[in-house]
Amino acid sequence: MPELRKDPVLGRWVIISTERARRPSDFATARQPEPSDPGRCPFCPGNEHQTPPEIARRERDGNWTIRVVPNKFPALVPGAPERRGEGIYDRMNGVGAHEVIIESPDHAAELADLETDRIADLMGVFRERATDLARDPNIRYVLVFKNHGRSAGASLAHSHCQLIATPVVPVLVRNEIEGAGRYFEFRGRCIYCDIVKQELEEQTRVIAENERFVSFEPFAPRFPFETWIVAREHRCGWDALDQEHQADLAELLRDALGRINRALARPDYNFLVHVAPTSGPGNERHHFHLELMPKLTQIAGFEVGSGFYINPVPPEDAARFLREA
């Protein structure tokens, strides 16, 4: 029997379609390797001149391990916002920032292949860049995300993440803040803190945990094997994540990617990090979390037209499959 489930933060409904459910193992289809030439890759050592001027880097033994560069084809560019209206319509010049974080000098290395301390360094770079951009009064939000594989939107095979800073708060983040605010007004508690508490008590959707984070399949996931990594204590933004939190986040991200790769034959995926906006009312209600979404199904007409998502794998089954991976 199909089941409707409601996201407790956004109020978004999803359909867990057990009538056309597939076994978790049915999604394990090997991804075809991306054709690439390291000699021509702009992200490889020796080709640094092919990227815009470097913004930041991490080094070991005199060699770079992480580089941050402006996106060569940016969605937004630095500047001051200029708003104007045309009747009922609003316009704004496309100001903000768009940066690329090259995770490793190794052309063939995927994020899941890096050691935990290297991923922790990457988390530190995320924090550094996000907090630096947040000092600009024109920036309202900084989104860190990763597109891994062609079906997830990656245009280059060399593993990298991206960061886009916007002069407005994205509607999804604003909806999360509003949903968390309603819950706080009703119960006097953070909804994400309560979600973590309940998931740890029930253990049916938990995949792994450490001192500062827990990874689990959310109660109302949009996609098969959608996985969240959520701070156990109330943390709002990157500025609240010290080195210990960065290390624990890196540990669970590496663990989740490893399990997904082993269970599902290294699928393409997206992840994104939702934090509180750089300023504004109600931001203290938000809660740091990372959302990881393997690309195993496609969004079709019903999802586009209704806002519903159809997920053929119950999160309890997905969690059990990943725990055993």
Buried (B, 14 or more C-beta within 10 A) or exposed (E): EEEEBEBBBBEBBBBBBBEEBBEBEEBBEEBEEEEBEBEEBBBBEEBBEEBEEEBBBBEEEEEBBBBBBBBEEBEBEBEEBEEEEEEEEEEEBBBBBBBBBBBBBBBEBBBBBBEBEBBBBBBBBBBBBBBBBBEBEBBBBBBBBBBBBBBBBBEBBBBBBBBBBBBBBBEEBBBBBBBBBBBBEEEEEBBBBEBBBEBEEEEEBBBBBBEBBBBBBBBBBBBBBBBBBBBBBBBBBBBBBEEEBBBBBBBBBBBBBBBBBBBBEBBBBBBBBBBBBBEEEBBBBBBBBBBBBBBBBEEEEEBEEEEBBBBBBBBBBBBBBBBEB
